[in-house]
Amino acid sequence: MQITFKLYANLTDYLPLERRAGNRMPLEVPSGATIAQVIAPFKLPPRQVHLVLVNGSYVPAEERATHALAEGDVLAIWPPIAGG
């Protein structure tokens, strides 16, 4: 199945070079893949996977290993960001 995978801020460095400018990429994943399974190959530092949204809805850290994605989902991830 296909989803859209989006990374923001410094996490865009983990996307393939040709996808970094747009911060998103289509991604083919096995049916029923979980958030944790999808992000594992990208080797994102766990402490940098802060805000995770699926179709705009927040997914808490304790649900990311079991939350299965569906065809057409948009998975977006932000690192912790400090402001002033």
N, C-alpha and C positions, 0 to 999 in steps of 0.2 A: 504494500500500500504506500501511497505517497503522502508526506506531510511537508509543511514548511518549517524550517529550522532557522531561528533568528537569534543572534548573539549581539549584545550591546556593549558599548564602552570598550575597555581593554580586552574583553572576551572575543572581540572580532578577530583578534590575532590567531585564534584557534580554527578559524574557517580557512578553507582553501584560498590562496592568494587572489584568485580571480573573483571570489565572492565577497571579499572584505569590504569593498567600497559600498556595496548595497546592504551589508550586514545580514543577509538572508540567503538561503539556498533551498531548493527543493531537495527532498531526501527520501529515498526509497527505504522503507523499514519493514520488517516482518509483521504480519498481521498480529495485533495484540501486543506489540512491543511496549514496554514501559518507558517512562521518562528516563529512568536510570540506565536502561539498556541502550537507549538512543544516544545519550550523552557520553557513555563510557568510551567509545572509540576516539572521541575528540580530546580525551585526557584533560578535561577542565579541572583546575585545582578545586577540590571540594569546598574550600573556604571562600572561593570566588563565585560559587553557584548560590546566589543569595535570593533573588526574586525570580520565581519560575511561574510563568503563566501559560495556560493552555486555552486558546481561543479567548484570551482576555481574562480568564478566571485564575486566581491565585491557587497554587498547589503547595501545601505545606511540605516541609522537608521530610516528615515522617510518612508521607503518602507517595513520594516520588518513585520508590522501588516497586509499588504495586499499581500505580495509576496507569492503566493501559490507554494508549493513544488509538485514535480511529482515523480512517481515511479522510484526508483533507484538513486535519487538525493543524493549528499553528502553535508551535512550541517556541516560546520566547524566554530568554534568560538574561538577567542583569546581574552584575557584580554588586557588592556593597558600594555605595557612593556617598561620599561625605560632601557636604556643602557648607557654605558660610554666608 
